[in-house]
């Protein structure tokens, strides 16, 4: 799975915002995480359009979460910034159809999407900031093989 910079930066900014517990400017979030401020500003606009953050102008202004951190999943952020969690040539896995020897490949792609959902929909911003991943997710990280690259 490829996680684009846009998603990584958006997550990092949202986690910094969650940790602060108060409104913050794009510039202060960018500085806190060592991110390019202009790129982050564009990302925050997308997150606002998706209803994940809200913004307010003025001396008390800045970005804030539009709903509690426990109610914003990693999947919500990924979908807002990068579209569906799993696509096959621009199609949702259930829309891909194969013939012959590849007939059951669709099942694999649907399983991949289900696997991603099992992690990304269960982990909230609050979980990540607190370092308390749901047990089923934390268990995946306990396998030493999970930390090793496979080439």
N, C-alpha and C positions, 0 to 999 in steps of 0.2 A: 504494500500500500504506500502510495506517495502522499506525503503531507506537505502541501505547498507552504512557502514562507508566509503567505497571507493568513493561513489558518494558524500557523505557529505564532506569528506576531499578534494576531487577534486574541488567541488564547492567553498569551503572556500579559497583554494589556488588561484583559478581563480579570485575570487572577490578581494582578496588581490593584485593580479597582476594588475587587472583592476584599482584599487584605486591608485596604485603606478604610473602607466602610464609610467614605464620604466622597462627594463629587471631586473629580480631578480633570485637569485639562489634558488634551492629547499630548501636549508638549511634556507635561510632568510624567505622564505614563510612559512616553517614549524614553525619557531620561532614566526613569526607574528601571527599565528593562534593557536599555542600550539599543533602542530601535530607531529607525529613521522616522522622524516626526511627520514628514509630509505623507509618507506611505501609510503610517498608522492613522493619520487623520482621515484618509480615504477609507480605510478599513472600518473605523468607528462610524463613519457615515453609513456604510453598508449594514453594520450591526444595529444602528438606529432604525434604518428602514425595516429590518427584520424584527424589530420590537425587543431586542435583547438589551439595548441601552437606550437611555433618553438623554437629552441634553438641555442645558439651560444657559442662557447668556447672562452676562453681568458679573459683578464682583463675587457673588455667591455661586457663579455658574460652573459649568464643566459637565463631564459625563458621569452618569450614575447607572447602575443596573436598573432595568425597567421592571424586574421582578426579583424576588429573593434568590440569592446565589444557589440555594439548595434546589431551586426549580429551573436552573439553566444547566442543561447537560452539554457534554463535549459534542455530542451529535448535533444539538441545536446550533452550536457555533459553526461546526463544519458544514452543515447544510446551508446556513446563511451565507457563508463566505465561499463555498466551493461546490454547492449543489448536492445531488444525491450521494449517499455514502458509497454506493457501488454502481458502476455503469459498465456496460459492455458495448463498445463502439457507439457511445451516446445513448444507448437504450437501457431501460431498467432490466435487471436480470430476467424477470418473468416474461419480458417481451422478446428475448433472444430465442430463436428456434434453430435447431440443428438437425441434420439428417445423417444417416449411415453411422459410421464409427463414432461420430461426435454427438450422436443423439442425446446422450445423457450429460453433456457438458453444461447445459442449463442448470441441472441440479447442483453442480459444483458452484456455479456463480451465485445461485440463490443461497446456498449454504455459507458462502463467503460473506454475503451481505448479512445473513442472520448472525454470524460470528461477530462481525463488526458491531452490529446493534447490541449484542449481548455485553459488550464492553462500553461502547461510546454512549449508549442511552442510559446506562446505569451510573455513570460517573458525572457528578455535578461539579460546578466551580467550587462550591463549599468543600466537597470531598477532597479536591486537589489541594486547596489552600491549607486545609487542616491535616493533610497527609493521611487521611483515613479513607482509603479506597474500599468499596464494597468487597466483602470477603471473596466472592467468586472472581473478582478482578484481581485482587491482591494475590490470590492463590496462583494465578497465571505468572506473576512476576517471581514467584518463589522457585520456579523450575530454572536451574542454572542454564539449561539449553535456550531459554527465552532470551538470555542476554548475549548469546553467541550468534555471530553472523553465519548464515549458510550461503555458500556461493554455488 
